[in-house]
Amino acid sequence: MKAYHDLLRAILERGRDRPDRTGTGTRSLFGWQMRFDLAEGFPLVTTKKVHLKSVAHELLWFIRGETRVHALQQAGVRIWNEWATAEQTARFGRTEGDLGPVYGHQWRNFGATPNDDGTYARDGVDQLARIMRDLAERPYSRRHIVTGWNPREADQVALPPCHTLFQFYVAPPVEDGEPPELSCQLYQRSADVFLGVPFNIASYALLTLMVAQVAGMKPGAFVHTFGDAHLYQNHLEQARLQLSREPRPLPRLVLDPAVRDLFDFRFEHIALEGYDPHPHIAAEVSV
């Protein structure tokens, strides 16, 4: 977790205080990159406890193309609740729990035609299905890109996509008989480094492992690139506490090897082994 701690420390020591949309205020840096070798273990933060159940259920929700929070709430995942209130969704003419064209919609139905009732026709681009096809048919393409940022719809949701665009990269085998190696790079326009980024790291590492398995490849690296990387002003002491803790060995993420289609993954197909984190550190979310 040295890369994540380096980012926390850099923001505390070199970041600039600036106002933000929520009114909380941040300390921020612009432009940063972290790299995680997935062969070294699953990059789940160990200097505080991170709820992998929430990470996994949210990722599966994205992959299914869902944008209503009911399924997450049924699974005991509350991370979207603050943006799904009747007050928040009414600002965009939607009912409580309907987040609008957020991640899942963009990943699975990008550019779809809106209907009068707030739903969408199934005439958009299924970016995930296209990626899986292209990885099989032309693995060394430089176009394995999924974007969550749709300028036409970015102002139609309470929280437009923060993790904005990701790209897969396939490296040829080093030796005969080995599988190709799959890596992923994420560009994140805005990053709540204390609360959100540990989730984002784990989510995209998990996605890379899932895609690698069904594509018949071995996992390579997850590269995390930031625009605005910030600590909220009410998270500074929590970040200092986290930096005072010694990182522990990374856990191992195990996927059910029988799953051979990305869209067949379920929560029960994902297992975490050897996770021994320091205790949770509470912090308030800014909406």
N, C-alpha and C positions, 0 to 999 in steps of 0.2 A: 504493500500500500504506500510505498515511498512516493510514487508519482502523485497520488491524491494528497498526501500530506504536504508535498512541495507546493501544490497549488494553494492549499489553505494558508500556508505560511507566506507565500508570495502576496496574496491578497491582503493579509493582515499587515505586512511590512511595507508593501509598495503600492497597494491599491489607493485609489482616490475616492473620497466620499462624494456621493452625488445623489440627487433626488431621483425618485422613480415613480412609476404609475400608481403603486399601492399606497404611497404616502409614508411608508416605513423608513425609506432611505437605505442606501447600500454603500458598501465599500467595494470597488470594482476595478478589474483589469480588463483590457480588451486584447484578445488574441492569446491563446495558450494551447498547448497540445500535450496529451498524455498517451502512452503506449503500454499495452498489457499483452504479454505473451501468454496465450491461453494454455500452452503446454505446461506452464509453471503452476497452474491451479486456477480455480474460479475466482475472479477478482471481486469478491464480496467484502466490503469494508469490515475489518476486524476490530478497529478501535472504538466502535460502538455497534450495537446490534442493529442489523438491517433486516426487515421483514421480507424474506424471499417469497413467501406466499403472496404478498401484495404485488411484488415485481412480476411473478409468473402469471398470475391471473390477469394483470393489466396487459401484459404482452400478448397473451392468448386472446384477449378481448380485442386488441388492435388487429391481430391476424384475422380474426373472424369478421372484421369490418364493422364492428358495432360502435355505436355512439351514444347509446342510452345507458345510464349507470346501474340500472336494475340488476343486471347479471353480476356486476361487481359487488353490489350491496348484498346480494344473496350469498355470495362467497365470503362475506365478512370483510370486504376490501372497501375502505372509506376514503381513499386518497383523492377522489374526484368530487366528494360531497360538497365542498365549499363552492364549487363552480356550477353545481347542478341544482341549486336552490330555485324556488319559484321566482324569487326576485332577480336572480342572475339570468335565468333562461328567458324570462319575460322581456328582457331588454332586446331580445332578438326574435320575439314573436313565437317562442317555443314553450312547451309545457315543462313543468318541473321534471328534472331527470334527463331531459333531451339536450345534449351538449351541442348538437348541430354538426357541421362538417369538420370534425376534428380528425385525429390521426387515422382511425380505422377507415373512415370514409375516404380519405385521401389515398391511403395505401391500396384500397380495394376497388374504388369507384371514382377515380380522379376525373374531374371535369364533367361529371354527370349532369344531366338536365334536371333542374329543380321542378318539383310539382307544386301545385297551388297549396297543398296541405302540409308543406314543409318536408315531405319525403323527396326521394330522388329516383329518377329512372335508372335502370340498370344498363346505361349506355356509356358509362365512363371507362377509364383504363384501369384494369386490374393489375396494378404495378407488381404486386407480389407474385401473382401467377406468371406474369411475363418474366420476372427475374428467374424463377425456378426453371422455366422453359429454356431461357437463354443460357443459364449455367450448364444445362445438359447439352445444348446444341452448339454453343459457341463460348466455351468457358473462358477463353482468353480475351474476350471483348472488353473494351474500356467503357462500356455503356451500362454496366450493372448498377443502375442508380434508381433509388426510390425517393421521391420528394413528398414531403408533407406540407409544403408551402404553396398554397394556391392564392395568388394576389386577389383574385376576384372574390374569394370567400374568407380571407383572413380577418375581415372586420365583421363577420357574421357569427362570431363565437366569443364567449367570455375569455377564453385563453387560446389564442392561435398557437400553432405548433412551436414549441421551444426547441425540441430536437427536430431539425428542419429537413435534413437531407442525409441519406447514407448510401455508401457505395461498397460493393463487394469486389474483391480482387483475387484472382486465382493465380498462384505460383506453380510452375511445373514441378514435377517430382525431382528430388535431388538424385535419387538412385532408381534404377529400373525396379519395377514391382511395387513402388510406393504410390500412394494416391496423391493427387494434387493437393495443394494447401490453400484453404480459404481464409482470407482476412476481410475485415470490415472497418471502414472509417465513417464516423459520424461527424457532421457539422451541426453544432448546437448554437443557435443565435443568442440564446439567453439561458443562463444557468444559475439556479439557486444552489450554490456549491455545498452548503451544509445539509440541507434537507433533500434536494432533488438529485444532485449528481451521483451519490451512491446508488440510487435507484437506476439512474440512466446507465451507469457503467454495467451494473448487473444485468439490466434488461437487454442491452445490445450484445453483451458477451453471451447471454443465453440464446438470443436470436442467431448469433453466428454459429454456436454449437449445434443448434437445431438444423439450420440450413446446411451446414457441413455434413451432418449425418445423412440427411435425405439425398444430398447431392453426391454421396460417396467420396467425400473429401475429408482431409484431416484439418482441424482448426489451426489457424495461424495466430494472427494478432488482432486485437481490437484497438483501434486508434481513435482517440476522442479529441476532437478539435473544437475550440470554443470561440465565439465572438465575445459577448459581454459575460464574463465570469464574475459573479458577485457573491458577497456575504451580506445578508441583511443586517442592519445595525443592531437588531435584537438577537443576532446569532453570534456575535463576536466572542463573547465569553464562552459559549459552547464550543466554538472552534478552538479556542485556546485550551480548553479542557481536553478535547480530543487529541490535540497535538502533544499533550503531556503523557499520553498513553503509548505503550510500546506495542507495535503491530505484532499480531500472532500469525502462525502459519495459515496459508490460504486453504479454504475447503476444496472439495472436489464435487463437481456437478456431474451427475449420472443420468443419462437419458435412456429410456426403454429402447433397446436396439431393434425391436420389432417394428417401430414406427418408421415408415419409409416415404411418407408424404407430409409436407409441412403443415397442411391443413387438417391432418389427423391428430396432431398433438393435443393432449389433454393434461390437466394439472397432475393427474396420477402417474403420468409418464416421466415426471421430473422429480429427481431426488437429490438432496444435498447431504454430503458426508463430511464429517470432521470439522464442522463449523463451531468454533469456540470463541465468540467475540467478547469484548468488554461490554458492560451494561449499556442499555439504551440511554441516549441523552435527549431529553425533551426540548422541543423548540416550537415556537408558534409559526404557522404558515401565514404568509401574506397573500391576500387575494386581490 
